[in-house]
Amino acid sequence: MKSIVIYSRKDCHLCGVMIEELRPLIQGRLGLVVHDVDSRDDWREKYHTRVPVMEYDGEFICQYHLDREALARILSKHPI
């Protein structure tokens, strides 16, 4: 099963909101992998304050807020 990847950090309100909104939309269709950007120096340097960042299949999808239109395009490739 393919997964949505979220680059996040602890105690990030926007990160929590994006993950909370995303989970029910992808349930049963895609996995969810959440990476803590503070767990690796390269992620911390790359994303710094740009969290949350959402990627799918190695490509940037959105940051800060869930882009529902972009997510709908991804989900159209993964029917229930």
ROMAR-784368 format. One record per atom (N, C-alpha, C): residue number from 1; atom name; x, z, y. Coordinates in steps of 0.02 Angstrom, whole numbers, plus 50000, padded with zeros to 5 digits. Atoms other than C-alpha are relative to their C-alpha. Example, Ala and Ser with C-alpha at 12.3 -4.5 7.8 and 13.67 -1.06 7.14 Angstrom:
ROMAR-784368
nr; atom; east; up; north
1; N; 50045; 50000; 49941
1; CA; 50615; 50390; 49775
1; C; 50045; 50000; 50060
2; N; 49958; 49997; 49941
2; CA; 50684; 50357; 49947
2; C; 49961; 50037; 50055
end
This chain:
ROMAR-784368
nr; atom; east; up; north
1; N; 50043; 50000; 49941
1; CA; 50000; 50000; 50000
1; C; 50045; 50000; 50062
2; N; 49964; 50001; 49937
2; CA; 50067; 49954; 50171
2; C; 49980; 50059; 50043
3; N; 50012; 49941; 49958
3; CA; 50077; 50088; 50304
3; C; 50008; 49986; 50074
4; N; 49990; 49996; 49928
4; CA; 50058; 50115; 50489
4; C; 50053; 50054; 50010
5; N; 49948; 49952; 49984
5; CA; 50211; 50205; 50559
5; C; 49990; 50025; 50071
6; N; 50005; 49968; 49934
6; CA; 50196; 50327; 50704
6; C; 50065; 50038; 50013
7; N; 49942; 49960; 49977
7; CA; 50350; 50390; 50796
7; C; 49971; 50051; 50048
8; N; 50034; 49944; 49967
8; CA; 50299; 50559; 50861
8; C; 50050; 50056; 50014
9; N; 49959; 49939; 49994
9; CA; 50366; 50729; 50910
9; C; 49954; 50060; 49999
10; N; 50036; 49937; 50004
10; CA; 50311; 50907; 50885
10; C; 49972; 50019; 50069
11; N; 50033; 49977; 49939
11; CA; 50190; 50976; 51016
11; C; 49987; 49945; 50051
12; N; 50016; 50056; 49956
12; CA; 50154; 50803; 51087
12; C; 49924; 49988; 49996
13; N; 50073; 50007; 49999
13; CA; 49970; 50798; 51138
13; C; 49979; 49928; 49985
14; N; 50019; 50070; 50011
14; CA; 49961; 50607; 51145
14; C; 50012; 49979; 49928
15; N; 49986; 50016; 50070
15; CA; 50040; 50597; 50972
15; C; 49944; 50026; 49956
16; N; 50054; 49971; 50039
16; CA; 49910; 50713; 50900
16; C; 49935; 49961; 50007
17; N; 50061; 50038; 49988
17; CA; 49768; 50615; 50979
17; C; 50003; 49933; 49964
18; N; 49995; 50065; 50033
18; CA; 49833; 50448; 50915
18; C; 49992; 50007; 49924
19; N; 50004; 49989; 50072
19; CA; 49855; 50514; 50738
19; C; 49929; 50018; 49979
20; N; 50069; 49979; 50015
20; CA; 49683; 50597; 50740
20; C; 49952; 49941; 50003
21; N; 50043; 50058; 49993
21; CA; 49599; 50436; 50799
21; C; 50014; 49949; 49945
22; N; 49979; 50050; 50047
22; CA; 49697; 50328; 50677
22; C; 49979; 50015; 49928
23; N; 50011; 49982; 50071
23; CA; 49672; 50423; 50514
23; C; 49934; 49974; 49971
24; N; 50062; 50023; 50031
24; CA; 49486; 50388; 50486
24; C; 49993; 49924; 50000
25; N; 50006; 50072; 49995
25; CA; 49506; 50206; 50537
25; C; 50039; 49964; 49945
26; N; 49959; 50033; 50051
26; CA; 49640; 50167; 50407
26; C; 49991; 50029; 49930
27; N; 50009; 49966; 50064
27; CA; 49584; 50282; 50267
27; C; 49979; 49951; 49946
28; N; 50016; 50043; 50056
28; CA; 49583; 50190; 50101
28; C; 50025; 49928; 50008
29; N; 49977; 50068; 49987
29; CA; 49659; 50034; 50179
29; C; 50075; 49995; 50011
30; N; 49929; 49998; 49984
30; CA; 49831; 50080; 50243
30; C; 50024; 50072; 49995
31; N; 49970; 49934; 49999
31; CA; 49948; 50226; 50225
31; C; 50019; 50018; 50071
32; N; 49977; 49977; 49935
32; CA; 50011; 50329; 50371
32; C; 50065; 50039; 49990
33; N; 49935; 49966; 50002
33; CA; 50192; 50380; 50395
33; C; 50014; 50023; 50071
34; N; 49986; 49972; 49934
34; CA; 50234; 50496; 50540
34; C; 50073; 50022; 50000
35; N; 49930; 49982; 49993
35; CA; 50416; 50509; 50593
35; C; 50009; 50043; 50063
36; N; 49983; 49957; 49943
36; CA; 50476; 50650; 50705
36; C; 50063; 49971; 50033
37; N; 49943; 50032; 49967
37; CA; 50590; 50564; 50832
37; C; 50057; 50049; 50012
38; N; 49947; 49950; 49988
38; CA; 50685; 50727; 50857
38; C; 50039; 50015; 49936
39; N; 49965; 49987; 50062
39; CA; 50739; 50726; 50674
39; C; 50061; 49955; 49990
40; N; 49942; 50046; 50005
40; CA; 50864; 50583; 50701
40; C; 50023; 49981; 50070
41; N; 49972; 50016; 49935
41; CA; 50979; 50548; 50846
41; C; 49981; 49929; 50022
42; N; 50016; 50069; 49981
42; CA; 50946; 50359; 50841
42; C; 49927; 49993; 50022
43; N; 50070; 50002; 49979
43; CA; 50757; 50385; 50850
43; C; 49992; 50034; 50067
44; N; 50006; 49963; 49937
44; CA; 50774; 50514; 50989
44; C; 50025; 49956; 50058
45; N; 49973; 50044; 49948
45; CA; 50882; 50392; 51088
45; C; 49955; 49940; 50014
46; N; 50042; 50060; 49992
46; CA; 50769; 50242; 51056
46; C; 49933; 50015; 50032
47; N; 50068; 49987; 49978
47; CA; 50601; 50324; 51089
47; C; 49996; 50051; 50057
48; N; 49995; 49949; 49947
48; CA; 50651; 50470; 51204
48; C; 49931; 50026; 50020
49; N; 50066; 49975; 49977
49; CA; 50489; 50499; 51303
49; C; 49944; 49950; 49986
50; N; 50049; 50052; 50015
50; CA; 50399; 50343; 51238
50; C; 49959; 50015; 49938
51; N; 50039; 49984; 50060
51; CA; 50299; 50434; 51105
51; C; 49928; 50016; 50019
52; N; 49992; 50031; 50065
52; CA; 50188; 50404; 51016
52; C; 50009; 49924; 50005
53; N; 49993; 50072; 50009
53; CA; 50239; 50230; 50962
53; C; 49974; 49983; 49931
54; N; 50028; 50021; 50064
54; CA; 50143; 50140; 50826
54; C; 50029; 49933; 49981
55; N; 49974; 50062; 50027
55; CA; 50220; 50006; 50716
55; C; 49964; 49983; 49935
56; N; 50027; 50024; 50064
56; CA; 50156; 49901; 50573
56; C; 50045; 49944; 49976
57; N; 49958; 50052; 50030
57; CA; 50265; 49799; 50457
57; C; 50062; 49986; 50043
58; N; 49940; 50006; 49960
58; CA; 50414; 49832; 50570
58; C; 49990; 49974; 50071
59; N; 50014; 50027; 49933
59; CA; 50328; 49768; 50727
59; C; 49964; 50051; 50043
60; N; 50032; 49956; 49951
60; CA; 50279; 49865; 50882
60; C; 49927; 49980; 50008
61; N; 50071; 50012; 49990
61; CA; 50090; 49883; 50900
61; C; 49977; 50029; 50066
62; N; 50021; 49969; 49937
62; CA; 50062; 50006; 51041
62; C; 50038; 50065; 50010
63; N; 49970; 49935; 49985
63; CA; 50123; 50163; 51126
63; C; 49952; 50039; 50045
64; N; 50040; 49952; 49960
64; CA; 50043; 50315; 51209
64; C; 49927; 50006; 49977
65; N; 50072; 49999; 50018
65; CA; 49863; 50265; 51164
65; C; 49988; 49948; 49946
66; N; 50017; 50045; 50054
66; CA; 49788; 50182; 51011
66; C; 49969; 49935; 50028
67; N; 50027; 50065; 49982
67; CA; 49759; 49996; 51039
67; C; 49953; 49979; 49944
68; N; 50049; 50012; 50052
68; CA; 49599; 49974; 50941
68; C; 49993; 49925; 49983
69; N; 50004; 50072; 50014
69; CA; 49598; 49784; 50959
69; C; 50058; 49978; 49956
70; N; 49943; 50017; 50042
70; CA; 49773; 49769; 50887
70; C; 49991; 50028; 49930
71; N; 50012; 49970; 50065
71; CA; 49726; 49888; 50747
71; C; 49946; 49961; 49962
72; N; 50052; 50040; 50033
72; CA; 49569; 49785; 50710
72; C; 50029; 49936; 49970
73; N; 49968; 50060; 50027
73; CA; 49678; 49630; 50687
73; C; 50039; 50016; 49936
74; N; 49963; 49979; 50059
74; CA; 49787; 49725; 50564
74; C; 49952; 50015; 49943
75; N; 50048; 49981; 50052
75; CA; 49638; 49796; 50470
75; C; 49963; 49940; 49972
76; N; 50033; 50059; 50026
76; CA; 49560; 49624; 50454
76; C; 50038; 49969; 49942
77; N; 49959; 50024; 50055
77; CA; 49703; 49584; 50336
77; C; 49997; 50046; 49939
78; N; 50004; 49950; 50054
78; CA; 49663; 49738; 50230
78; C; 49929; 50025; 49992
79; N; 50069; 49980; 50008
79; CA; 49479; 49741; 50187
79; C; 49994; 50059; 49951
80; N; 50014; 49941; 50043
80; CA; 49404; 49894; 50102
80; C; 49991; 49979; 49929
end
